[in-house]
């Protein structure tokens, strides 16, 4: 299972977003976001859902429960 920080970083880079942009979307500091990617801190359920929407991936993908980034069932979340 791929750890959350690695999936989060890879999904952000694949979309071409900067850490600062992701932090602004979540309305948190850039440092707090960096701690998500560094594995120092974990997002709340609400932040996890927001990240999945922002990065256009499923929460299961970010959590390493699925290797498929997008939902195959309708509109996802």
DRENMI-799057 format. One record per atom (N, C-alpha, C): z, y, x. Coordinates in steps of 0.1 Angstrom, whole numbers, plus 5000, padded with zeros to 4 digits. Atoms other than C-alpha are relative to their C-alpha. Layout:
% residues N
ZYX ...
//
This chain:
% residues 77
500049885008 500050005000 500050125009 500149884992 499050345014 501050104995 498949915004 501950595014 499450134993 500449885008 501850894991 499650115009 500449894992 501751155019 498549995005 501350024995 498551005033 498950024989 500949995011 496850974999 499950154996 500049865004 497851334990 499150085010 500749934990 496451475023 498549974999 501450045001 493251275020 499350054988 500649955013 492651374984 499750155001 500149854998 493251744993 498850035009 501149974991 490851735022 498749964994 501250045007 488251545002 499550114991 500449905010 488251834977 499750135008 500249884992 488052095005 501050114998 498949905003 491352264995 500950015013 499149984989 493752415020 501449984994 498650025005 497552345018 500550124993 499549885006 498152705009 499550014985 500650005013 495752674979 500849904990 499350105008 497552354967 501450054996 498649945003 500952524970 499950114990 500149895010 499752824950 499849944987 500350075013 498452594923 501349954994 498850065005 501852424921 501150114998 499149895000 503652764924 501349975008 499050034990 505652644954 499650075013 500449944987 505752764990 499149905008 500950094992 503252635015 500949905008 499150094992 506152485035 500449894991 499650115009 507352285005 498849904998 501250095002 503752155000 499849925013 500250074987 503552065038 501149895001 499050115000 506751865033 499649884991 500550115008 505051665006 499149915009 500950074992 502251575030 500649945013 499250064989 504751515058 500949894997 499150115004 506751275038 501550045001 498749964999 509851485041 500650024986 499649975014 509951575004 499149944990 500850065010 508751424972 499950094988 500249915012 507251614942 500749944988 499550055013 508851604908 498949934992 501050065008 507151414881 498950104995 500949905004 505651734868 499150055011 500949964989 504351834902 499049895003 501050114997 502851484907 498950004990 501049995010 501051514874 499050125003 500849884997 499851864883 499149985012 500850034988 498651744917 498849904996 501150105004 496651454901 498950084992 501049925007 494951704878 499250095010 500649914990 494351954906 499049935009 500850074991 492851694929 499049904993 500950095008 491051504901 500149865004 499750144997 492651174909 501149964991 498950055008 495150954891 501350015008 498750004994 498850964898 500249865007 500050144994 498550584904 499450005014 500750004987 496150654932 500850075010 499249934991 498350914948 501249925004 498850084997 501350674946 499649875007 500450124993 499350394962 500049884991 500050125010 499350174930 498649964997 501450035003 495650184927 499150055012 500949954989 492750214952 498850084994 501049925007 490550384926 500550144997 499549865002 490950764927 499950054985 500249955013 489550834892 500349894990 499850095011 490550674859 498749944995 501250075006 488150424844 500249994985 499750015014 489750474810 500050144994 500049875007 488650784792 500250125009 499849874993 489951124804 501249995009 498950014990 492750994826 501350044994 498749955004 495951184822 500050054986 
//
